Amino acid sequence: MSDAELAVVGATESANDASKASAAAYAEWHHAIDTVLNNSVRIPGQPAWIIVCGYHIGEIADFCAFSSEFVKAHGHGIILVARGIHMHVAQMYMHNFLKVVAVTDQMMTAMLYTSYIPGGRFELDQPISACWIDRGFRQHDGIRYLSRYAGRGGISETDLMRLVLRLPWNAKMEAPRISLEWEDQSWQLARQVGLRVGRSVLLCPINNTARKLPDIFWTAVAERLIEQGFAVFTNVGGLSATNGLATMPIAGTTAVDLPIHLAISFAHFAGRVITGGNGMSFLMMLARLKSFKITQVFPKSKNIQEKHSSAGERAPYPVKGAEVMGAFQYLCPELCVDAPFNEFILPFDESPEELSRLGRVVADQDIDDPACIRRYESNGKLFVEEHDDWLRPLT
């Protein structure tokens, strides 16, 4: 054989060896998962739905909000399997579950990434991933971008959850329940850090997955709010070496370490939250308290271009991200009815001067600035207002 042919044979043999090694490792993990399911998850003699929520705060909150409707539609009860760090989200909906089981990050990764759970599975007593991502609906597939078009518009992210859970399109999301104990803990923390009720702003720049806006933007936001007489706080809850800003807390603000279960009540006492697009902001929006304002900011490149997905010309997507698809008006329009919120898409690679200006725009909630996201219907009306007749009953 030629050198080229020998190289192909060698590469094929190496690939086969790697495949066999992976298969052996997967088999070992699958046995470990089976043991956990049999010993710690399943309830002997009681058929139940085993729902696995293994991604981030937003994904588990999305499922939990539909858990009551799920039981109503499919019968039986739910055993929820989630990461330990997300137990407080599960506890907000504990009344909807037969049982909640916390597993290690390693075990959850094995469940989701070793082909243990078939993508189309929907059967009792077998683990089912509740995240629409595991059903093939990723950004590059184009399906989420249908909602960018006028009219009922394709499908929102909350609709995707209805779809994978086999729920009717009018299935309602339930708000999280915050216990009196949590409210009291949040109030004590608010007093401790000097919160002014209704005259404070909580800044949430931490983001584990999306790009973050530069320090200079957040500093400009804080400076403007302080000029206006607000007490300004930076949430450092969950801060790691990679998910925060270079300077934490933001210059001129007070650090506050908020766990998941105290964040909603703290925002209620403060009066306003400014946050990057993340699961915590979705959870706050899901609470529907309407006692505090939410401003959500999305970073993008000023040089962003649009290409097209395999779905064709009706599914454009930005090369460097899909920021607008995370906006509440597209992700969960039903939660936007009567909600006090505003959203902005901001270039992270702008000049320091422009980033400072945009910081002031966000602090001032200037919805007339071009950076403000305003979803319109084809007749020029705001999407949420035009479709109030079917959105409002979903809240």
C-alpha positions in Angstrom: 0.0 0.0 0.0 1.0 3.6 -0.6 2.0 5.9 2.3 -1.4 7.6 1.8 -3.3 4.4 2.0 -1.3 3.3 5.1 -2.2 6.6 6.7 -5.9 6.1 6.0 -5.8 2.6 7.5 -3.9 3.8 10.6 -6.4 6.7 11.1 -9.3 4.3 10.7 -7.9 1.8 13.2 -7.3 4.7 15.7 -10.8 5.9 15.2 -12.2 2.4 15.8 -10.1 2.1 18.9 -11.3 5.4 20.2 -14.9 4.4 19.4 -14.5 1.2 21.3 -13.0 3.1 24.3 -15.9 5.6 24.2 -18.4 2.8 24.1 -16.8 1.1 27.1 -16.7 4.3 29.0 -20.4 5.0 28.1 -21.4 1.5 29.2 -19.7 2.1 32.6 -21.5 5.4 33.0 -24.9 3.9 31.9 -24.6 1.2 34.5 -23.9 3.9 37.2 -26.9 5.9 36.0 -29.1 2.8 36.1 -28.0 2.3 39.7 -28.8 5.8 40.7 -32.2 5.7 39.0 -33.1 2.4 40.7 -31.8 3.2 44.2 -32.5 7.0 44.5 -34.9 8.2 41.8 -37.7 5.8 41.0 -40.5 5.2 43.5 -41.3 1.5 43.8 -44.8 0.6 42.7 -45.6 4.2 41.6 -45.4 5.0 37.9 -44.0 8.5 37.4 -42.5 10.9 34.8 -38.8 11.2 35.4 -37.8 14.7 34.1 -34.2 15.6 33.9 -33.3 19.3 34.0 -29.6 19.5 33.6 -28.7 22.8 32.0 -29.0 26.3 33.5 -31.4 28.3 35.7 -33.5 29.4 32.7 -34.1 25.9 31.4 -35.1 24.4 34.8 -37.4 27.4 35.5 -39.0 27.0 32.0 -39.9 23.4 32.8 -41.0 24.0 36.3 -43.3 26.7 35.2 -45.1 24.2 33.0 -45.0 21.3 35.5 -48.5 21.7 36.7 -49.9 21.8 33.2 -47.7 18.7 32.4 -49.4 16.7 35.1 -52.8 17.9 34.0 -52.2 16.9 30.4 -50.4 13.5 31.0 -51.5 12.3 34.4 -49.3 10.6 37.1 -46.7 12.7 38.9 -43.2 14.0 38.3 -39.9 13.1 39.8 -37.6 16.0 39.0 -33.8 15.3 38.6 -31.6 18.4 38.7 -28.2 19.7 39.7 -27.7 20.5 43.3 -27.0 24.2 42.5 -30.5 24.5 41.1 -32.4 23.0 44.0 -33.8 26.4 45.1 -35.5 26.7 41.7 -37.1 23.3 42.1 -38.2 24.2 45.6 -40.2 27.1 44.2 -42.4 24.5 42.5 -42.1 21.7 45.0 -45.9 21.4 45.3 -45.9 20.0 41.7 -43.5 17.2 42.2 -43.7 13.8 43.8 -40.0 14.0 44.5 -36.9 16.1 43.7 -33.5 14.4 43.4 -30.2 16.3 43.3 -27.4 14.7 41.3 -23.8 15.7 40.9 -22.6 17.7 37.9 -20.6 14.6 36.7 -23.7 12.4 36.9 -25.8 15.0 35.1 -23.2 15.3 32.3 -23.2 11.6 31.9 -27.0 11.5 31.6 -27.0 14.2 28.9 -23.9 13.6 26.9 -23.4 9.8 26.7 -26.4 9.0 24.6 -28.2 7.6 27.6 -31.5 9.4 26.9 -33.0 9.0 23.4 -34.0 12.3 22.0 -37.6 11.3 21.2 -38.3 9.4 24.4 -41.6 10.2 26.1 -42.6 7.3 28.5 -43.2 6.8 32.2 -40.4 5.6 34.5 -37.7 6.5 32.0 -35.6 9.7 32.2 -36.6 12.4 29.8 -34.6 15.6 29.1 -37.0 18.5 29.4 -34.8 20.9 27.5 -35.8 21.7 23.9 -32.1 21.9 23.0 -32.0 18.1 23.3 -34.8 17.8 20.8 -32.9 19.3 17.9 -34.0 22.9 18.3 -30.7 24.8 18.3 -30.0 28.2 17.1 -28.5 27.2 13.8 -31.6 25.1 12.9 -33.5 28.2 12.2 -36.8 27.3 13.9 -36.5 29.9 16.6 -36.0 32.6 14.0 -39.5 32.1 12.6 -40.7 34.2 15.5 -38.9 37.2 14.1 -41.5 37.5 11.4 -44.8 39.4 11.7 -48.0 37.6 12.7 -48.2 34.8 15.3 -44.7 34.1 14.0 -43.4 30.6 14.1 -42.6 29.7 17.6 -41.1 31.2 20.8 -38.8 29.5 23.2 -41.7 29.0 25.7 -43.6 27.5 22.8 -40.7 25.1 22.2 -41.1 23.9 25.7 -44.8 23.4 25.1 -43.9 21.4 22.1 -41.4 19.1 23.6 -43.6 18.5 26.6 -46.6 17.8 24.3 -48.7 20.5 25.9 -51.4 22.5 24.1 -50.4 25.9 22.8 -52.5 27.6 25.4 -50.7 25.9 28.4 -50.0 28.5 31.1 -46.8 29.1 32.9 -47.0 29.2 36.7 -45.1 31.8 38.7 -42.5 30.6 41.2 -43.6 30.6 44.8 -41.4 32.5 47.2 -41.7 31.4 50.8 -42.2 33.9 53.7 -39.0 32.6 55.1 -37.1 33.5 52.0 -38.8 36.9 51.9 -37.7 37.6 55.5 -34.1 36.5 54.7 -34.0 38.8 51.7 -35.4 41.7 53.7 -32.8 41.2 56.5 -30.1 41.2 53.8 -31.5 44.3 52.2 -31.4 46.1 55.5 -27.9 45.0 56.2 -26.5 46.3 52.9 -28.4 49.6 53.0 -31.1 49.1 50.4 -33.6 52.0 50.0 -37.0 50.5 49.3 -38.2 51.5 45.8 -35.1 53.7 45.3 -32.4 51.1 44.6 -31.1 49.3 41.5 -29.6 45.8 41.4 -27.0 45.3 38.7 -26.5 41.7 37.5 -23.5 41.6 35.1 -22.6 38.0 35.8 -23.2 35.6 32.9 -22.0 32.0 32.6 -22.6 31.5 28.9 -23.1 34.8 27.0 -20.5 37.5 26.2 -20.5 40.3 28.8 -20.4 44.0 28.2 -17.2 45.8 29.2 -16.6 47.4 32.6 -16.8 50.9 31.2 -20.5 50.3 30.2 -21.5 49.1 33.7 -19.5 51.8 35.4 -21.4 54.4 33.3 -24.7 52.8 34.3 -23.8 52.9 38.0 -22.5 56.5 37.9 -25.7 57.7 36.2 -28.0 55.9 38.7 -26.0 57.3 41.6 -26.3 60.8 40.1 -30.1 60.2 40.1 -30.1 59.4 43.8 -30.4 55.6 43.7 -28.6 53.1 45.9 -26.8 50.8 43.5 -25.8 47.2 44.1 -23.8 44.6 42.2 -24.9 41.0 42.6 -21.9 38.8 43.2 -23.8 35.7 43.9 -22.3 32.8 42.0 -19.2 34.8 41.0 -16.4 32.8 39.5 -13.1 33.5 37.8 -14.7 33.5 34.4 -18.3 34.8 34.6 -17.9 38.3 36.1 -16.3 41.6 35.1 -12.7 42.6 35.6 -13.8 44.8 38.5 -16.4 43.3 40.8 -18.4 44.8 42.4 -18.9 47.6 39.8 -17.1 50.8 40.8 -19.2 52.9 43.1 -21.7 50.1 44.0 -22.2 47.9 47.0 -21.7 44.1 46.6 -24.5 41.9 47.5 -24.2 38.1 47.5 -27.7 36.9 46.4 -28.5 33.2 46.2 -31.2 32.2 43.7 -34.0 32.0 46.2 -33.5 35.6 47.5 -33.0 37.4 44.2 -36.7 37.9 43.4 -37.6 39.4 46.8 -34.5 41.6 46.8 -35.5 43.0 43.4 -39.0 43.6 44.7 -37.6 45.6 47.6 -35.1 47.5 45.4 -37.5 48.6 42.6 -35.3 47.9 39.6 -32.9 45.3 38.1 -30.5 45.8 35.2 -29.2 42.5 33.9 -27.5 40.6 31.1 -29.6 38.0 29.3 -29.5 35.0 31.6 -31.6 32.5 33.5 -32.0 34.7 36.6 -33.6 37.4 34.5 -36.1 34.9 33.1 -36.9 33.7 36.5 -37.5 37.3 37.7 -39.8 37.9 34.7 -41.6 34.6 35.4 -42.4 35.9 38.9 -44.6 38.6 37.3 -44.6 40.7 40.5 -44.8 43.9 38.5 -43.4 45.7 41.6 -40.0 46.2 40.0 -38.7 47.2 36.6 -36.4 44.9 34.6 -33.9 46.2 32.1 -32.3 43.5 30.1 -29.1 44.2 28.0 -27.7 42.0 25.2 -24.1 42.4 23.9 -23.4 42.0 20.1 -20.6 43.0 17.8 -21.0 46.2 15.9 -19.8 44.4 12.8 -22.4 41.6 13.0 -23.4 40.0 9.7 -26.4 37.9 8.8 -26.2 34.5 7.0 -28.8 31.9 6.5 -29.4 28.5 8.0 -30.3 25.3 6.3 -33.9 26.2 6.8 -33.5 28.7 3.9 -34.0 32.4 3.3 -36.7 32.7 6.0 -34.3 31.8 8.7 -31.6 34.4 8.9 -29.3 34.3 11.9 -26.4 36.5 13.0 -23.0 35.0 12.6 -21.8 36.0 16.0 -24.9 35.3 18.1 -28.6 35.5 18.4 -29.0 38.3 20.9 -32.5 39.4 19.8 -33.9 35.9 20.3 -33.1 36.1 24.0 -35.3 39.3 24.4 -38.4 38.7 26.4 -40.5 40.0 23.5 -39.4 37.0 21.5 -38.5 34.4 24.1 -41.6 34.7 26.2 -44.0 37.3 24.8 -46.9 36.1 27.1 -44.9 37.3 30.1 -44.5 40.7 28.6 -48.2 41.6 29.0 -48.4 44.7 31.4 -44.8 44.0 32.5 -42.6 46.9 33.5 -39.5 46.1 31.4 -37.3 47.3 28.6 -34.5 45.7 26.6 -31.4 46.9 24.7 -29.0 45.4 22.2 -25.5 46.9 22.7 -22.3 46.6 20.8 -19.6 45.3 23.1 -16.8 46.4 20.8 -17.8 50.1 20.5 -15.5 53.0 21.5 -15.3 53.8 25.2 -17.2 57.0 24.6 -20.1 55.2 22.9 -20.2 52.5 25.6 -20.4 55.2 28.2 -23.2 56.9 26.3 -25.1 53.6 26.1 -24.6 53.1 29.8 -26.4 56.4 30.4 -29.1 55.4 27.9 -29.8 52.2 29.8 -29.8 53.9 33.1 -32.3 56.4 31.9 -34.4 53.7 30.2 -34.4 55.7 27.0 -36.6 53.6 24.8 -36.3 56.1 21.9 -32.7 55.2 21.5 -32.0 52.9 18.5 -30.4 50.4 20.9 -33.8 49.7 22.5 -35.5 46.5 21.3 -39.1 47.1 20.2 -40.9 44.2 18.6 -43.5 45.5 16.1 -46.3 43.8 14.2 -46.6 44.3 10.4 -49.2 47.0 11.0 -46.7 49.1 13.1 -48.2 48.2 16.5 -46.2 46.7 19.3 -46.3 42.9 19.0 -47.5 42.4 22.6 -50.2 44.9 22.3 -51.5 43.7 19.0 -51.7 40.1 20.2 -53.0 40.8 23.6 -56.1 38.8 22.9 -54.2 35.5 23.0 -51.2 36.4 25.0 -53.1 37.7 28.1 -54.9 34.4 28.7 -51.5 32.6 28.9 -50.5 34.6 31.9 
